[in-house]
Structures are given as structure tokens and as C-alpha cells.
Amino acid sequence: MKVYTRRGDGGETDLFGGPRVPKDALRVEAYGAVDELNAVLGDCRARTGHADLGRILEHAQGLLFDLGAVLATPDARRREKSGVPELIPSDVDELESHIDALEEELEPLKRFILPGGCAGAAGFHLARTVCRRAERRLVALGHEEPLDGPGLRYLNRLSDLLFVMARVENRRAGVPDIEWTGRQR
């Protein structure tokens, strides 16, 4: 099978089991943003030297791939018939468990912090913002048509986890979070 088909050269793409749609359709934007997030998580996984964080990220990448497949397959019956894996509520619960466990390593926040710190933490902060964009794309799609499953909740919680991972990465590297103090006047 070739990587290129030339079918998208005119600005349209095929949904799985569905019609051809413009590449800027809300559904394509949504699964494209999830795909972008998945790639950014791969970069975070490559940067972190912490096996526990890497395992969490790898699992999240698999679930994001599942979410992308769900978004690329608008017909729920087609997804079920084709065996497209769907996210389940316990996937969100698992993220919350990771957040709770990782937060035990951290001092409580007293102020907002600026994104950055060590290179690994900066990558997690970037991933968090990309995750929020993917979440916004799903919200926009949800205004046009109903969304099945906990995908939106998953992205919301994943962005929280990525924020905590950034802080953990800094703490483990011995780099303090930089508190936002506002503009000095």
C-alpha cells in the first residue's frame, strides 16, 4: 500500500465509512488536533528520562489514537461493526489517579506558574496547550453534532495531568517552577 493516494489533493478527505468532506471540516479539525496532540506527547515521551511518566504517556497515546479513530468514524454502528475502540469512563478515572499520585511529590501551588523550566517540563507545558486546543475543537464539533463517549472529559483531564507532569519534571530535575508575579510597576 502506498502512503500517498492523491485523493486529498483537492482539499477533501474520506471519513471512515462515511462521505468525503473538506479537510477543514470540524470533524477533521477535531481528529487532526488529537493527532497533533499525540505527536507532541511522543516528543514529551522522548524527552523525559522518567520511565513512570513515559509509561503514562504511551498509554495516553494509545487512547488518543482510539479517540482519533472514533472521530474519523462518525457512524456509531460502523464503529461497533468495525471494532473501533472507544474510550470509557474509567480511562478518565485513570488519569485522575495519576494526577493524585504525582501531586504527592509536589508542593501545593500558591500562585500561577509560567510555562517552562527544564526542557522536559517546557515540552509538557506545550503539550498541555495543544491538548486544550484539541479540547476546543471537540467542543466546536459538539455544537454541530452530538459526541459519543468521554472523549471531551478525557482531554480536559489529560491537560490537567500534563500540567502536573510539567511540575514533576521540574521538581525531579531540581528546577523550581517560576511563579507569575504580575508586571512590576
Secondary structure, DSSP 8 states (H G I E B T S, - for coil): --S--STTTTSEEE-TTS-EEETTSHHHHHHHHHHHHHHHHHHHHHH---HHHHHHHHHHHHHHHHHHHHHH---HHHHHHHT-----HHHHHHHHHHHHHHHTTS----S-EES-SSHHHHHHHHHHHHHHHHHHHHHHHHHHS---SSHHHHHHHHHHHHHHHHHHHHHHHT---EE------
